[in-house]
Amino acid sequence: MDILAKAREFETRKLSFRSASDRILASREAKNLILSLNEIYKQSKEDQIMDLMKRLTETKRKIEKKLYKMPKV
């Protein structure tokens, strides 16, 4: 279950992204983790995995909110 460790590490990582490309990469990483966790959840139906996916989704939304709020140059 390497995916669970990666997801927990992403969740505890400090989210201070300086550039738009950093935010884009973080958003893509979160999306990939969520989709991978979803595949595991489909088979195991563990509530802990669902809670982790919900927290990652909220973090992803925050990142995207900051990303799309940026002024276009």
Phi and psi restraints in degrees (value plus and minus 20) as a CYANA .aco file:
   2 ASP   PHI     -88.7   -48.7
   2 ASP   PSI     -48.3    -8.3
   3 ILE   PHI     -82.8   -42.8
   3 ILE   PSI     -61.2   -21.2
   4 LEU   PHI     -82.4   -42.4
   4 LEU   PSI     -60.4   -20.4
   5 ALA   PHI     -85.8   -45.8
   5 ALA   PSI     -61.7   -21.7
   6 LYS   PHI     -83.5   -43.5
   6 LYS   PSI     -61.0   -21.0
   7 ALA   PHI     -85.3   -45.3
   7 ALA   PSI     -62.2   -22.2
   8 ARG   PHI     -87.5   -47.5
   8 ARG   PSI     -56.2   -16.2
   9 GLU   PHI     -86.5   -46.5
   9 GLU   PSI     -61.7   -21.7
  10 PHE   PHI     -82.8   -42.8
  10 PHE   PSI     -59.7   -19.7
  11 GLU   PHI     -85.1   -45.1
  11 GLU   PSI     -56.1   -16.1
  12 THR   PHI    -110.2   -70.2
  12 THR   PSI     -27.8    12.2
  13 ARG   PHI     -86.8   -46.8
  13 ARG   PSI     124.1   164.1
  14 LYS   PHI     -91.2   -51.2
  14 LYS   PSI     108.7   148.7
  15 LEU   PHI    -122.6   -82.6
  15 LEU   PSI      48.8    88.8
  16 SER   PHI    -139.3   -99.3
  16 SER   PSI      64.2   104.2
  17 PHE   PHI    -109.6   -69.6
  17 PHE   PSI     108.1   148.1
  18 ARG   PHI    -103.9   -63.9
  18 ARG   PSI     -57.0   -17.0
  19 SER   PHI    -137.2   -97.2
  19 SER   PSI     145.8   185.8
  20 ALA   PHI     -85.9   -45.9
  20 ALA   PSI     -55.5   -15.5
  21 SER   PHI     -86.1   -46.1
  21 SER   PSI     -54.0   -14.0
  22 ASP   PHI     -84.4   -44.4
  22 ASP   PSI     -60.8   -20.8
  23 ARG   PHI     -86.2   -46.2
  23 ARG   PSI     -60.4   -20.4
  24 ILE   PHI     -83.6   -43.6
  24 ILE   PSI     -65.0   -25.0
  25 LEU   PHI     -82.8   -42.8
  25 LEU   PSI     -61.1   -21.1
  26 ALA   PHI     -85.5   -45.5
  26 ALA   PSI     -59.7   -19.7
  27 SER   PHI     -84.8   -44.8
  27 SER   PSI     -61.8   -21.8
  28 ARG   PHI     -86.5   -46.5
  28 ARG   PSI     -59.4   -19.4
  29 GLU   PHI     -83.4   -43.4
  29 GLU   PSI     -63.1   -23.1
  30 ALA   PHI     -82.6   -42.6
  30 ALA   PSI     -62.1   -22.1
  31 LYS   PHI     -81.5   -41.5
  31 LYS   PSI     -65.0   -25.0
  32 ASN   PHI     -83.3   -43.3
  32 ASN   PSI     -59.8   -19.8
  33 LEU   PHI     -84.6   -44.6
  33 LEU   PSI     -62.4   -22.4
  34 ILE   PHI     -82.8   -42.8
  34 ILE   PSI     -64.7   -24.7
  35 LEU   PHI     -85.2   -45.2
  35 LEU   PSI     -58.2   -18.2
  36 SER   PHI     -86.5   -46.5
  36 SER   PSI     -62.4   -22.4
  37 LEU   PHI     -84.6   -44.6
  37 LEU   PSI     -53.8   -13.8
  38 ASN   PHI     -83.8   -43.8
  38 ASN   PSI     -59.0   -19.0
  39 GLU   PHI     -84.0   -44.0
  39 GLU   PSI     -59.4   -19.4
  40 ILE   PHI     -87.6   -47.6
  40 ILE   PSI     -61.0   -21.0
  41 TYR   PHI     -83.5   -43.5
  41 TYR   PSI     -56.4   -16.4
  42 LYS   PHI     -78.3   -38.3
  42 LYS   PSI     -52.4   -12.4
  43 GLN   PHI    -111.2   -71.2
  43 GLN   PSI     -55.9   -15.9
  44 SER   PHI    -118.1   -78.1
  44 SER   PSI     -48.6    -8.6
  45 LYS   PHI      37.3    77.3
  45 LYS   PSI      16.9    56.9
  46 GLU   PHI    -106.4   -66.4
  46 GLU   PSI     114.5   154.5
  47 ASP   PHI     -86.7   -46.7
  47 ASP   PSI     -49.5    -9.5
  48 GLN   PHI     -83.5   -43.5
  48 GLN   PSI     -58.2   -18.2
  49 ILE   PHI     -88.3   -48.3
  49 ILE   PSI     -60.2   -20.2
  50 MET   PHI     -83.4   -43.4
  50 MET   PSI     -62.1   -22.1
  51 ASP   PHI     -83.2   -43.2
  51 ASP   PSI     -60.3   -20.3
  52 LEU   PHI     -84.3   -44.3
  52 LEU   PSI     -61.5   -21.5
  53 MET   PHI     -83.2   -43.2
  53 MET   PSI     -59.0   -19.0
  54 LYS   PHI     -84.5   -44.5
  54 LYS   PSI     -62.5   -22.5
  55 ARG   PHI     -85.8   -45.8
  55 ARG   PSI     -60.9   -20.9
  56 LEU   PHI     -86.0   -46.0
  56 LEU   PSI     -57.0   -17.0
  57 THR   PHI     -84.5   -44.5
  57 THR   PSI     -61.0   -21.0
  58 GLU   PHI     -84.8   -44.8
  58 GLU   PSI     -61.3   -21.3
  59 THR   PHI     -83.1   -43.1
  59 THR   PSI     -61.6   -21.6
  60 LYS   PHI     -82.7   -42.7
  60 LYS   PSI     -61.5   -21.5
  61 ARG   PHI     -83.8   -43.8
  61 ARG   PSI     -59.1   -19.1
  62 LYS   PHI     -83.0   -43.0
  62 LYS   PSI     -63.4   -23.4
  63 ILE   PHI     -81.9   -41.9
  63 ILE   PSI     -65.3   -25.3
  64 GLU   PHI     -88.9   -48.9
  64 GLU   PSI     -53.0   -13.0
  65 LYS   PHI     -82.6   -42.6
  65 LYS   PSI     -64.1   -24.1
  66 LYS   PHI     -86.9   -46.9
  66 LYS   PSI     -55.7   -15.7
  67 LEU   PHI     -86.6   -46.6
  67 LEU   PSI     -66.5   -26.5
  68 TYR   PHI    -101.9   -61.9
  68 TYR   PSI     -32.6     7.4
  69 LYS   PHI    -102.5   -62.5
  69 LYS   PSI     -34.6     5.4
  70 MET   PHI     -84.7   -44.7
  70 MET   PSI     121.8   161.8
  71 PRO   PHI     -89.9   -49.9
  71 PRO   PSI     121.9   161.9
  72 LYS   PHI    -104.3   -64.3
  72 LYS   PSI     114.4   154.4
